[in-house]
Amino acid sequence: MHPRMVGRQVAGTCLCGVTTQCSQLGERLVARADLATICGMNRIASRRPAASEWTLEYHAELIRRVEGECAIEALESQLHWICELAGHLSPVFVDTVHRPYRWTIRQVFEHCVDAERVFGYRMLRTAAGDTSPLATYDHDGYVERKFGLGNFSMLVTELGLVRQSNILLARRIKPACWDHLAMVDGDAMSFRAIAWVAAGHLLHHFEIIEKRVGITVPRTAPNS
């Protein structure tokens, strides 16, 4: 059995620090019935993107690996995974580099936080119909600078909160905004594609973390 991080559920609070129970994280964001209504009403808008909505094969692969047909639901369901995975990582795992990987798990979480913020900014600009080109960012450089590693539990909290912010943006925009296109580092992407890539990006890194430490945790809350 792998030791859990101390404080995952201190006084009924999960490691992410957002809700009283990990299984309630998504429910505090939006009630299940409300989520079903949102996905039902916006099923066409939040559907899986067409091949014309992205350019890079890397993005296509990330999108293909995400299950389901509703981007909002895919993003929301991963909130539980964030808490569960973080809660099963002991300190010895968090700051270990498992070859052939170059980053510690703490650095991977930092990268996921940074990427989630970038996805959110791109989603905002795209939803607003801003056609100004969006530059890429040096994700390797950000990680190597180690500018924001900080306390691991705070990284987990930040990741959950930034993801929730992006979900709220996706919920509030007009359905037509999901079709908007933006140029990201010279490649056209729709709001829809960016949302699905965000889910695929987190899935990619969390699956690698599970492989590195030899664990598999529940990805969704019970009865979800």
Secondary structure, 3 states (H helix, E strand, C coil): CCCCCCCCCECCECCCCCCCCHHHHHHHHCCHHHHHHHHHHCCCCCCCCCHHHCCCHHHHHHHHCCCCCCHHHHHHHHHHHHHHHHHCCCHHHHCCCCCCCCCCHHHHHHHHHHHHHHHHHHHHHHHCCCCCCECCCCHHHHHHHCCCCCCHHHHHHHHHHHHHHHHHHHHHCCHHHHHCEEEECCEEEEHHHHHHHHHHHHHHHHHHHHHHHCCCCCCCCCCC
